[in-house]
Amino acid sequence: MRSCRVSSATQELLSSSVVSLLLKLGIASAISAVIHVYVWFRLVRTARLPRRWHLAATLALVLMFASVPLTTAARFFAPGFAATFGWVSLPWLALVGLTFVTLLALDIARLGVWGVRKARKHPELSMSRRVFLSRVTGGAAATVAGASVAGGIIAARGEHEIVDVEVPIAKLPKALDGFTIVQLSDLHVGLTIDRAFVQRVVDRANALAPDLIALTGDLIDGSVEDLRDDVAPLAQLRAKHGVYAVTGNHEYYAGVDPWIAEISRLGARYLRNERVAIADGLDLAGVDDHGAHNYAGHGEDLDKALGDRDPDRALVLLAHQPRQVRRAANFGVDLQLSGHTHGGQIWPWHYLVKLQQGGLLAGRYAHAGTQLYVTRGCGYWGPPVRLLAPLEITRVILRSA
């Protein structure tokens, strides 16, 4: 069981991050409030429930609304409580979000029907008819959302799909044809992802017997003191040419320097805007996360990593966020491996993720001569739910073109 003891490092993290945390919680809570009010209006108010059920449903929605920011904040002062309560509040977040989307779609359709009836001068529906339709559509929305969340939990906690991606690289020597890189990304250890989950990922990765393992960021969500035991299985990762890592945005939220030290202690080598020769004719480089410049001593520096590279050698770049490819392509990178998006994690919210990354969501892309692969990731963030975005362990197979 995770300790609820507040460590000195956790206290320092809380002190340094309090303003940022409150701002993010405020914005997220405001959006959540709008969603909860809309769901309440549609499922409770317009359904004209009996007074007793009206009050009970209203109170339940208020309490569940409050449970999400409470769980998020509790990570910093009561991680044991947050890890347990997260199994209640985080699935609820997915449920109310999907209910909102389903209700909105139904209401847009109803509005269209109303417009047609109005244009044709049909008589208005009676109050009893409107209440009946409100209850039917509300019940349908809640049922669809509930079934989707149930399926999404099964997917998020189920088996990882091994996705083979063959990438031709013209400069790759024939002797390296078939070189394999297992990419693990966005594990997000913390809250509902614990040691047992990490062990499953490690075992699946090792079973692939890769030449190299790449950890492309967002491995954790919490402090080193709270999660050290949970991430310990990463020390068992094995690959012929080693394990390499780059930072993701969540490492910065949780205390990046202690985490770099801890993951390095477990056997991974962080590439902080640097490049290494992996084999004759193949280089591997890594850069800090897209937003790392906001933290002292950190920040993406492609010129430092690639400015003096030999352009005749094949180059694979590890960069957490897909949009980093737009700058990487200027340095003649052959292949960039990224994560961050989770493939959207929960449909249809993936449209927002895709917009944030400039259209780069999951799978293969090409940009100005640079190939990009974006993995869906082997964990999840927030709700333990994956809807139409399965867990993924990626096996990249380099081919000499």
Secondary structure, 3 states (H helix, E strand, C coil): CCCCCCCHHHHHHHHHHHHHHHHHHHHHHHHHHHHHHHHHHHHHHCCCCCHHHHHHHHHHHHHHHHHHHHHHHHHHHCHHHHHHHHHHHHHHHHHHHHHHHHHHHHHHHHHHHHHHHHHCCCCCCCHHHHHHHHHHHHHHHHHHHHHHHHHHHHHHCCCCEEEEEEEEECCCCHHHCCCEEEEECCCCEECCECHHHHHHHHHHHHHCCCCEEEECCCCECCCHHHHHHHHHHHHHCCCCCCEEECCCHHHHHHCHHHHHHHHHHCCCEECCCEEEEEECCEEEEECCCCCHHHCCCCCCCHHHHHCCCCCCCEEEEECCCHHHHHHHHHHCCCEEEECCCHHHCECCCHHHHHHHCCCCCCEEEEECCEEEEECCCCCCCCCCCCECCCCEEEEEEEEEC
